[in-house]
Amino acid sequence: MQLKAASLCVLKSVDTSNSLGRIFYTMLKNNRLVSPSLEEGYIHLEAIDWTEQRLLQGVIVKLKKVPFKVKLFKLVAKNGDIDWVITNDLDETLTTQAVKATNDWRWKVEAFHRELKE
């Protein structure tokens, strides 16, 4: 499993990871546009109809310049901050709780790297 901080330059790595059969989790910036369906086209992350089911299980979306679909999760912290996490793991049993645990682990790794630099 690969964990990355998302930016446009990471999209190539996401594509490579997927083509190698690796599961990845990465964050999107809140200004990204995604396409939940052909009819809706590309819309802002917040414009998605975040039903209770989608909040629990994520939603499959298409990203520009990525040749495969990903699953998007909206992780809302107790203080109201939002992390947007995507993965190529489209398993229907994948839950927001599991993605949150993975994301929390990723933050610990980033904090550790930051401490090493100081």
Backbone bond lengths (Angstrom), bond angles and torsions (degrees), N, CA, C in turn:
res aa  C-N    CA-C-N  psi(-1)  N-CA   C-N-CA  omega(-1)  CA-C   N-CA-C  phi
1 M - - - 1.442 - - 1.516 108.08 -
2 Q 1.333 116.99 135.52 1.448 121.36 177.74 1.517 109.32 -112.50
3 L 1.326 116.08 139.74 1.461 121.97 177.48 1.512 107.97 -121.34
4 K 1.324 117.24 130.00 1.458 120.69 -176.03 1.514 110.54 -140.13
5 A 1.326 115.85 155.88 1.463 121.42 169.57 1.521 106.30 -86.71
6 A 1.323 117.30 130.62 1.459 120.67 -171.41 1.514 113.36 -84.81
7 S 1.286 115.61 141.24 1.451 125.14 167.66 1.520 105.08 -158.02
8 L 1.300 117.27 172.17 1.461 119.43 -179.09 1.521 112.00 -59.39
9 C 1.340 117.68 -35.63 1.463 119.72 -178.83 1.525 111.99 -69.57
10 V 1.324 117.86 -17.73 1.461 121.27 178.94 1.531 111.19 -79.12
11 L 1.333 117.05 -19.16 1.461 119.93 -175.78 1.525 112.43 -57.76
12 K 1.317 117.18 -34.51 1.461 119.86 177.27 1.525 110.30 -65.24
13 S 1.328 117.08 -40.70 1.465 120.90 177.37 1.521 111.20 -64.77
14 V 1.341 116.01 -37.44 1.464 121.19 177.65 1.522 109.31 -61.34
15 D 1.331 115.79 -44.73 1.459 120.75 179.19 1.526 110.74 -62.69
16 T 1.333 116.72 -43.25 1.463 120.83 179.08 1.528 110.87 -64.13
17 S 1.327 117.10 -45.18 1.467 120.85 178.63 1.519 110.96 -57.95
18 N 1.317 115.85 -44.06 1.454 120.38 -179.56 1.524 111.02 -64.53
19 S 1.334 116.78 -43.58 1.467 119.85 -178.73 1.526 112.02 -66.46
20 L 1.338 117.31 -23.36 1.468 121.29 176.73 1.529 111.90 -87.21
21 G 1.337 116.16 -0.12 1.463 119.91 178.90 1.515 114.19 80.93
22 R 1.322 117.71 16.91 1.464 121.53 179.80 1.522 110.51 -92.01
23 I 1.313 115.20 141.97 1.465 120.99 175.06 1.530 107.16 -83.61
24 F 1.316 116.93 133.86 1.453 120.09 177.11 1.523 110.41 -128.20
25 Y 1.319 115.33 155.87 1.464 124.88 171.29 1.518 105.34 -131.48
26 T 1.306 117.36 132.77 1.449 121.15 177.97 1.523 109.27 -151.53
27 M 1.311 115.80 159.32 1.461 120.32 -178.02 1.514 110.48 -95.92
28 L 1.320 115.08 150.36 1.455 122.00 172.71 1.516 108.61 -107.49
29 K 1.319 115.64 148.55 1.459 119.73 171.64 1.522 107.81 -73.87
30 N 1.328 116.26 152.18 1.457 119.42 -173.09 1.526 114.28 -71.20
31 N 1.321 118.60 -5.81 1.461 120.28 178.22 1.532 113.16 -95.77
32 R 1.329 117.80 4.80 1.463 121.27 -178.96 1.522 111.27 -70.39
33 L 1.321 115.05 149.60 1.454 121.72 173.62 1.512 108.37 -106.49
34 V 1.328 116.08 140.35 1.457 122.11 179.35 1.521 108.49 -132.39
35 S 1.326 116.13 160.85 1.457 120.75 178.77 1.525 109.76 -120.10
36 P 1.345 116.89 105.92 1.468 119.67 176.54 1.532 112.27 -72.24
37 S 1.344 116.67 -23.24 1.468 121.12 179.68 1.522 108.95 -161.26
38 L 1.333 115.45 162.58 1.465 119.66 177.52 1.521 111.17 -62.13
39 E 1.332 116.32 -37.48 1.462 120.92 -178.37 1.531 112.03 -64.10
40 E 1.327 116.80 -40.13 1.462 120.80 -177.37 1.524 112.38 -78.72
41 G 1.319 116.92 -25.65 1.461 120.01 -175.84 1.518 110.56 67.72
42 Y 1.326 116.68 -160.21 1.462 121.11 -178.46 1.525 109.63 -87.83
43 I 1.328 115.43 125.55 1.459 122.53 -177.44 1.523 109.67 -132.47
44 H 1.334 115.34 163.64 1.462 121.55 177.42 1.532 109.47 -67.21
45 L 1.309 116.65 149.65 1.465 122.14 -179.32 1.527 112.57 -52.96
46 E 1.324 117.18 -43.56 1.474 121.27 -178.88 1.525 112.51 -69.72
47 A 1.339 117.74 -20.25 1.462 120.78 -178.06 1.527 112.70 -77.43
48 I 1.320 116.96 -9.79 1.467 120.40 176.77 1.519 108.30 -66.48
49 D 1.305 116.10 142.89 1.465 121.27 175.91 1.531 107.72 -74.56
50 W 1.327 116.21 96.30 1.469 121.40 -176.20 1.533 109.57 -84.51
51 T 1.325 114.76 80.62 1.459 120.92 176.73 1.524 109.41 -70.57
52 E 1.302 116.50 167.59 1.470 121.16 177.82 1.528 110.55 -56.68
53 Q 1.340 116.46 -42.54 1.462 120.34 -179.74 1.525 111.13 -64.16
54 R 1.324 117.44 -42.94 1.467 120.42 179.19 1.527 111.13 -66.29
55 L 1.319 117.64 -35.97 1.466 119.87 176.75 1.526 110.95 -65.71
56 L 1.322 117.78 -31.34 1.467 121.56 -179.91 1.529 113.26 -84.33
57 Q 1.349 117.22 -33.37 1.462 119.93 -172.06 1.521 114.72 -122.60
58 G 1.334 117.62 2.03 1.459 120.32 -179.09 1.515 111.50 77.38
59 V 1.328 115.22 179.83 1.462 121.68 -179.45 1.527 108.44 -140.22
60 I 1.316 116.42 138.11 1.464 121.19 178.97 1.526 108.08 -81.28
61 V 1.342 115.19 129.49 1.463 121.59 -177.11 1.524 110.03 -137.13
62 K 1.316 114.77 167.33 1.461 122.94 174.14 1.521 107.80 -112.07
63 L 1.329 116.49 137.63 1.463 122.87 174.47 1.527 108.75 -107.18
64 K 1.325 116.87 146.34 1.459 119.78 174.52 1.522 109.18 -62.38
65 K 1.308 115.86 142.65 1.467 123.68 176.64 1.523 113.98 67.16
66 V 1.334 117.80 13.40 1.465 121.48 174.51 1.528 106.51 -120.40
67 P 1.340 117.74 120.34 1.462 120.38 -171.27 1.539 115.55 -80.13
68 F 1.309 117.80 11.15 1.457 121.04 179.66 1.519 108.71 -141.74
69 K 1.328 115.93 161.19 1.463 120.37 179.65 1.523 110.24 -83.19
70 V 1.324 114.88 154.65 1.461 121.97 177.73 1.525 108.48 -130.41
71 K 1.306 115.44 164.18 1.460 120.74 176.65 1.518 107.69 -103.39
72 L 1.329 115.48 127.94 1.460 122.78 -177.29 1.521 109.73 -104.64
73 F 1.331 115.33 135.21 1.463 121.77 177.34 1.512 109.31 -123.54
74 K 1.320 115.39 139.19 1.463 122.68 175.66 1.520 106.95 -104.38
75 L 1.341 116.56 109.26 1.452 121.47 -179.35 1.527 108.47 -103.05
76 V 1.323 116.23 114.65 1.455 121.54 -177.49 1.526 108.84 -105.83
77 A 1.337 115.50 119.82 1.466 121.17 179.05 1.525 109.75 -77.34
78 K 1.327 115.25 164.88 1.468 120.47 179.15 1.520 112.16 -59.40
79 N 1.331 117.22 -29.92 1.469 120.66 179.92 1.531 112.42 -85.70
80 G 1.339 116.98 1.88 1.463 121.54 177.57 1.513 114.84 95.34
81 D 1.339 117.93 -8.62 1.465 120.31 177.13 1.528 109.14 -63.65
82 I 1.340 115.70 146.44 1.467 120.89 -178.65 1.520 109.60 -119.63
83 D 1.326 116.03 131.10 1.461 122.94 169.58 1.523 106.98 -110.07
84 W 1.326 115.84 131.72 1.457 122.23 177.40 1.527 106.62 -103.24
85 V 1.318 117.80 115.11 1.461 122.18 -175.67 1.520 108.84 -118.37
86 I 1.350 115.71 134.20 1.456 120.88 174.46 1.519 109.39 -116.68
87 T 1.328 114.83 154.71 1.457 121.72 175.87 1.525 108.48 -147.99
88 N 1.308 115.65 155.33 1.458 119.75 173.04 1.531 110.96 -91.37
89 D 1.317 117.37 4.63 1.464 122.60 175.48 1.532 107.60 -83.11
90 L 1.316 116.64 99.23 1.465 122.11 -176.29 1.523 112.84 -92.06
91 D 1.319 117.46 12.37 1.458 122.46 -179.81 1.529 110.07 -54.47
92 E 1.331 116.60 129.43 1.460 121.64 -178.80 1.523 112.87 -64.77
93 T 1.335 117.33 -21.06 1.463 120.36 -178.64 1.530 112.69 -86.55
94 L 1.338 117.46 -7.18 1.459 121.06 178.50 1.520 109.23 -67.47
95 T 1.318 116.67 129.29 1.460 121.03 -176.52 1.522 111.28 -115.71
96 T 1.312 114.73 162.14 1.461 120.88 176.41 1.522 110.46 -60.10
97 Q 1.322 117.31 -36.05 1.459 121.12 179.50 1.537 110.78 -60.56
98 A 1.330 117.48 -43.17 1.462 121.28 179.17 1.529 110.78 -67.09
99 V 1.330 116.64 -40.30 1.456 120.78 178.92 1.529 110.09 -66.70
100 K 1.322 116.88 -38.84 1.467 120.73 177.73 1.526 110.45 -61.66
101 A 1.326 117.29 -42.16 1.467 120.40 178.51 1.530 110.64 -61.79
102 T 1.320 117.12 -40.76 1.461 121.45 177.55 1.521 110.51 -65.53
103 N 1.324 116.69 -42.93 1.461 121.40 179.67 1.529 111.19 -64.76
104 D 1.330 117.34 -40.08 1.468 121.00 177.47 1.521 110.39 -61.30
105 W 1.319 116.54 -40.80 1.457 121.56 178.51 1.530 110.08 -63.81
106 R 1.330 116.78 -40.77 1.464 121.55 179.24 1.525 110.50 -60.69
107 W 1.344 116.92 -41.40 1.463 120.28 179.10 1.527 111.07 -63.95
108 K 1.324 117.31 -36.63 1.478 120.27 177.84 1.525 110.53 -63.24
109 V 1.325 116.76 -39.79 1.463 121.25 178.25 1.528 109.67 -64.72
110 E 1.340 116.97 -44.13 1.464 120.15 178.71 1.528 111.44 -62.71
111 A 1.332 117.19 -41.90 1.464 120.83 178.65 1.532 110.47 -62.94
112 F 1.319 117.01 -39.82 1.458 121.75 178.54 1.531 109.91 -62.39
113 H 1.336 117.46 -44.92 1.470 120.97 179.27 1.524 110.86 -63.68
114 R 1.323 116.62 -38.11 1.466 121.03 178.76 1.523 110.17 -63.55
115 E 1.342 116.81 -41.44 1.464 120.91 179.00 1.524 111.01 -64.03
116 L 1.328 116.88 -37.76 1.461 119.83 179.51 1.516 112.35 -63.44
117 K 1.331 116.12 -33.42 1.470 121.07 -179.17 1.522 112.02 -72.63
118 E 1.333 117.93 -26.18 1.468 120.93 -175.82 1.501 112.96 -77.77
